[in-house]
Amino acid sequence: MKKKIALFFGGRSLERDISVITALQTLRAIDKSKYDVVPVYIDGGDMYADDFDIRSFSPFEPEAHPKVVLIKGTLFAVKRNRLVKLAKPSAALVCCHGGEGENGVLQALLEYNSIPYSCSSPLGSAIAMDKATFKTVCLGLSVSVLPYETATNAELSADFEGVCARLEQFLGYPMLVKPASLGSSIGIFSAKDREELKFALDACAHYDKKLLIERMLTDFIEVNCAAIRKGDKIVLSNTEQPLSAGDFLSFEEKYMSGGKLSGGGHIIPAPIGSAELVVKAYTEQLYRELELDGVVRMDFLIDNSDGKVYINEINSVPGSMAFYLFDGVGISFRELTDILIEEATLKCSPPSARFRTDVLSRFRGGGKISK
């Protein structure tokens, strides 16, 4: 009998369009002889299940697709104010990028419904999503990160010039200003002087309430490496050097001009010599130490002036599930989806032990709980 799999994508995120592409790619790759897949698109706070294609999302029209809800581990279709059982998934494939689909909220919902899922836990997902928190954790693990500071919208509103002075004192130019919890290079700005810094902070504040500001390397190589758990082993992918014409790899270069989703704009494996050993060692260390699951892609920067390797950020649900990075280590996209589903179903269930007391029967506080 085929396993019923729910494939979640979309969500309240600026990266939802990329999520659609990842989901459609994954849907094509999955072995239909083994799995019966129910695609579930998250739009705002609602979910919809249908036989979607790319035309379903340009634009997405909610009234054209059946709405579904998740109750006690079962998907129900909402039909004329009635709930009709649609599927009880054996596992969930998460193809969301950014927002609640990647920051741990969806993962917590799936755990609450006792549905195994293909990515990291709520804690691991949350750490990976917040770039500033992730860098703080890396420092505790002795993994090199570039010097950085944070600034909140509240701090900018209270003392904009003071924040600029602090950043200049501790970081110096040039800097990169990023939303702390966004991906796909959305809302990233470089700054080489005070005027550019003020513009970058003001523009970036429209994307997130917390900003990450880093010292920017001027002569560097960007390198990516992915990992996946398979049984008791962590399998590392090939390394990749994305190609960029600017200070950083932009959204357009990633997705609009032969970027990762179309299989161009990069060199695999990355021509980085012995630095590959450091990249892969860091990748395995962080995957293990943060207790991550599913496909995780880690992005690094190598300073050409001294060869030092810095972790830049982590993607707990990478675009295209980073399938192209595993080709060189003998794992096809179809096999990758098999591993994701098999590993998800092996995840431990919540503890069944209960702790019983007579505290409530002894309580004499006199309070009432009313409807």
N, C-alpha and C positions, 0 to 999 in steps of 0.2 A: 504494500500500500504506500502511496506517495505521502511524503510529509507535507503538511500545510505550512507554508511560510508567508509571513506578512512582510512586505517590503515597504518601509517607511521613508518618505522623502518630502522635500519642500520645507515648510515651516515659516515662522516669522523671522526671517533673516534676509540680509542684503545679498546673501549667496544662494538664494533659493533656485535661481536659474541654473547655476552650476550643479546644484543637487538634482535637478530634473535630468540633466544629461548623465550624471553618474548613475542614477536609478535606471534609466533606459538602457545604458550600457550593461549594467549588472543584470537586468532582466533578460537581455539577449544572451548573455554568457551562461546563465544558470542552466543546469541540466533538467530539462522539463520531464524527462523520463523518471526522475527521482523526486522532483518537488512540484507541488502545485502552489503557484505564487499568487498572492493577493496584493496588488499594488495599492498602497494607502498614501494619498497625497494630503499633506497638512497645509491648510490655507487659513491663516489667522489662527483662531482657536478651534477651528472645525477640521474634521477629517472626512475624506471622500475616497471611495474604492470603485475602480472601474478599469476597463481595458484601455488605458491611456496610450496616446502616441504624442509626438512632439507638437502636433497641431492643437492638442488639448490645452496648451499653456500659453498661447499667443493670441489673445490673452486667455487666462483661466476664467471660465464661467461656471460658478458653483452650481447654479440651477440646472446645469446640463448633466450633472453627475450625482450618483447616489451618495447621500451623506451616511456616515457610519459613526458608531460610538463604541468604546471599549469598556466592557463591564465584566469584572471577575475573570479576566483572561480570555474573553470571547468578543469577537467583533460582531456587532449587530447593525444591520442596515435599517435606517429610519424610513419607513414607508407609510405615508398618510397617518402620521402620529402613532404608528405601531412599530415595535421592534421585531425584526425578523433576523433570526440567527444566520450569520453569513459564514463565519469560520472560527475555529478555535486553533490558533497557530501553535505549532510545535516550537517555533522559534521566530525571531524577528531579525531581518536584515536592515540595518540602519544605514541609509544613504543620505542623511541630512548633513548639510554644511553650515556651521554657525548657528547662533541663536539657541533656542531651547532644544533643538534636535541634536546638538553636539555638546552642549555645556553641562549635561547631566540631568536635565529636567525630564526629557523623554525616557532616558535610561531608568530614572527613578519610577516613572509611571509604569514602565514595563516590568520592573521588579515588583512593584506593588500588585501587579496583575499576574505575577508568577510566570511571565513569558521570558525565556532565555533570549538574549540578544547578542549581536555580532560585534559589539565594540566594548570600550572600556567602561568601568563602573562609574556611578555618579561622581565619586571623588576624583578618580583619574581623569574623567572627562572635564570636570570643572577646573582642575589644575592646568590641564592642557589648553583650555580655552582662554584663560586669563594669562596673557603673556608676562605680566609683571610678577604674578604669583609663581608662575613656572620658573622664571629666572631666579627668584628667591630660593625656591626648592633646589635648583641646580647649584647655587652657591653652597648650600648645605651638603651637597653630594660631591663637592670639589670638581664640578664640571664647569669649564670656562665659559663665561658670558661677557659680552662687552659692557663697559660701564653704562649705567642707566639711572634714570630718575623717573618718578611718576608725578603727574599733576591731575587734579580733578577739576571738573567744571566749576565746583564751588570755590576752589582756590583761585582759579582764573578770574572769576567774578569778583572776588574779594580784593585781589592784589595782582593784577595781570603783569605789571612791570616788575613786581617783586619776584614772581615766578620766573620771568625771563632772566633776571639777574642771577637767581639761584642756578638755573640751568647753565648759564654761561660760566659761572664760577666752578661748578662741579664737573661739567662735561666739556665745554668749549666747542668751537665750531670745527668741522661741520657736524650737524646732528640729523637724526631721523626722528620724526614725530609720527606715532602710530596710535590708532585706537587699541586699547588694551585687549578687547575681546572680539575683534573682527579678523577675518582671514581674506584670502584671495587678493591681497595687496590693495584692498579697498581703504581709502582714506589715509594713505601714507604720503607724507610730504618730507622733502629734505630742506634743510636750512643752513645757509652759509654765512648769514649775518643776522643782526637783530631784526631788521625789517622782514626778512624771510621767515624768521622764527615766529614773529607775531602773527604773520599770515598763516603759517602752518598750525599753530596752536588754535587759532580762531576757527580755521576750516576743519581741523580734526575733531574739535569739540562738538561738531554737528553729528558725528558718527557714534560717539561713545561718551559716557560720563567720566571715564578714567582714561588718561592718556599715558602712553609709554614713550619716553624720550631717551634715545640712545646716542652714544658717540658713534659717528658714522665712519666706517673704513672707506678709504679712497682708492685703494688698490687691493682688490680681493677677488676670490672665486667663491661663488655660491655652489654648495653641494648638498644633495638630498640623499637620504637612505631610508628605506622602509623595513619594518619588521612585522612578523606575524607569529603567533604561538601555534605550535603543532605538537600536541601531546605534551611531553615534558621538555621540549626543545623550543628555542626561539630561533626562527629562521630569518636570516638577514637577506635583503634584496641586493641587487647591483646598486652601485652609486650612480648619481646623475648630476651633470652640470647643466643647469638651465642657462640659456643664453640671453643676455640683456644688453640693451644699448644705453641704459641710463644708470642713475645712482642705485636703483633697485629694480627688481623684476616687477613690472607693472601688471595690472589686471589685463590690459590689452595684449601684452606680450604672452601672458599665460593662456588666454582663452580666445583672443580675437585675431592673432597673427601667427598661427601655426604653433601654438603653445602645447602644454601637456595633454590637453584633451584630444588634440588632433595628432599627437605622436611626433611633433617636430619641435624645433627650437631648443634642443638639448643634446648633450653628448652622453652616451651610455656605453660602457662605464666611464665615470669622470676621470680625466687624465691628471690625477693628483699625486701619483707616486706613493710614497710611504705614508702620506697623510690619510690614505684610505684606511689604514689600520686604526688610526685614532678615531675617525668618523664612525667606523663600525663598532669599535669598542664603546664609544659614548652611546651609540644607538642601542646596543644590547644592554648596557648598564641602566639607562633611563627606562627602557621598556620593563626591565626586571624590577628595578627599585620602586617605580611608581605603580607596579602591579597592573600594567596595561593589558588590554586584550584586543583581539581583532587586528586589522591592518592599521598600523600607525606609521606615518611618515615624519621623519625628523629633518629639519633644514639647518644647515651649517654655513658658516662663513670662514674662509681661510684667508688670513692676512698674508699677502704676497711678500711683505717686507721682512717678516720673520718666520713664516710658515705656521704660525699658531692657529689652532682650530677652535672656533667658538660655536656653541649651540645658539641658533637664532630663534627658532620656535618649533613647535610640535603640532602635528595635525592628527587628531585622534580618529577622524573620518576623512581621509584625503580624497581629493578629486580623482574620479575614475577608479577609486579604491587602489590607486597606485599599481594597477595590474601590470603595466608596461615595465616596471622595475623588477618584477619577478620572472619575466620571460627568460632572462639569462641564468637563472638558478633552477630552471626546469619546472616552474610552476605556471601553468596556463591560467587564463582568467577563469575558465570553468572550474579548474582544480582549486583555484583560490576561493571561489564561492562555496565549494564543497567543504573546504577547511573551515571557513567562517561559520557555516551552519553546524558542522560537527562539533567544533569547539564551543559554540554557543550552547548546544544541548548538553555538554558535559559540565557546564557551570553548576556549582553547588546550589541547592535550594536553600532558602532561609532556614535557620535553625528551628526545629520543631519542638524543642524543650520548652516547658512552661514553668514559671515560678509562681506558686500559689501561696497566698497568705490570708489571714483573717483580719487584715487591717481595716477593711471597709466595715465589717460587722462590728468592730470595736470603736469605730469613729463616733464621737459624741459632739461634733462641732455645732450641730443644730442647723446647718445650712440646708437649703432646699434647691433641687434642680427642677425647674419647671419647663413646660413646653413653650 
